Amino acid sequence: MTEQIQSELSIYANVFTYMGRELTRDIDDADIVFMGIPYDMATTGRSGTRFGPKGVRSASANLRWEEERWPWGYALADKKRLVDYGDVDFEPGNSQDMVDNVIDHASNILAAGKKLLSVGGDHFVTLPLMRAAHKVHGKLAMVHFDAHTDTYKQGGEFDHGTMFARAPKEGLIDPEHSIQIGIRTSYTKEEELFEIIDAAEANDLSAQAICDRIKARVGDLPVYLTFDIDCLDPAYAPGTGTPVAGGLTSDHALKIIRGLAGMNVVAMDVVEVAPSYDHADITSLAGATLALEMCYMVSE
C-alpha cells in the first residue's frame, strides 16, 4: 500500500511543492495551476532568478498552516483546487526552446479552462506566457506591477526589459486597456502606450483608488496580471536582480491584489525572485504570498 504524504500543515517537513499541493500534470480536476519557469538568461542585471520557483515553493511552507486565510475568511480548497504542475523544462542555454515549451504547456492549461499562475524566472517569461494566453483568449488587457516599464528599445530577442514594447506589436495586449503600477525608473511619457501609476503616486494613493483606476482601464477584456517582485521596495524584496528604492510596501501591494477580485484574470505571474540575494527568505516569502493572494483573488 502506498501512503499519501500529507504536507498541508508542516512548515518544515516534505517541502516539495507550492503550498504542499499535489505535484501533477493531470489537471482535469484542477481550477488553478501553479507552474514554475526556472529561466534567467534574459537578465540584464544580477542573475539567479532561475531559482525563483524553488525559493517561492520553499517559502510557501510558511503559509500552509493557516486554513481559513486572513482576511478572506475561508480556505482556498473550499472553493478552488490548486495543483503544482512542476517546472517547464527546456534545453539548458536554449532560450527558444524555453519559449516553445512555455507556449505549449501554458496553451494546453489555459485551453482546458484553468487559471494559470506562473512563477519565474526573469520577466522575459511573461512574453511566451502572453502568447499562450492570447492563443486561447484573444487580445488581452495587461495589469503590470514593476519598477520598470519593460518597454525599452535596446535589447535583443531575449531580453527582460523589452517584452511590453513587443507584446502590443504582436497584437497580444491592447495598450488602451493596459496599465502599469509602481514604475520608478526613466521613461518618456509621450512615448508610453500604457496608463502609468508611478511609484510616488501609488504610494500616496489608497489601494482602493488604485484598484478603481485599474478596473476602469481594463474594462471587459480578459486580463493578464504580471507582478515583477521589484515593484516592492528593496526593504520588502531585496532578493531580485534590479532593485530600485522607493517602491511599494508588501502590505500596499497585497491590498491592491485583493481589491482586483471580480476581474476576468485568465493568467498571472510573479517573476524576478532571486533567492541568492535574499535575506531570511524575505523576497521568496513575498512572492509566495502575492501568488497565494492571486489564487484567492481569482476565486472570488
Buried (B, 14 or more C-beta within 10 A) or exposed (E): EEEEEEBEEEEEEEBEBBBBBBBBBEBEEBBBBBBBBBBBBBBBBBBBBBBBBBBBBBBBBBBBEEEEBEEBEEBBEEBBBBBBBBBBEBEEEEBEBBBEBBBEBBBBBBEEEBBBBBBBBBBBBBBBBBBBBBBBBEBBBBBBBBBBBBBBEEBEEBBBBBBBBBBBEEEBBBBEBBBBBBBBBEBEEEEBBBBBBBBEBBBEBEBEBBBEBBBEBBEEBBBBBBBBBBBBBBEBBBBBBBBBEBBBEBEBBBBBBBBBBEBBBBBBBBBBBBBEBBEEBBBBBBBBBBBBBBBBBBBE
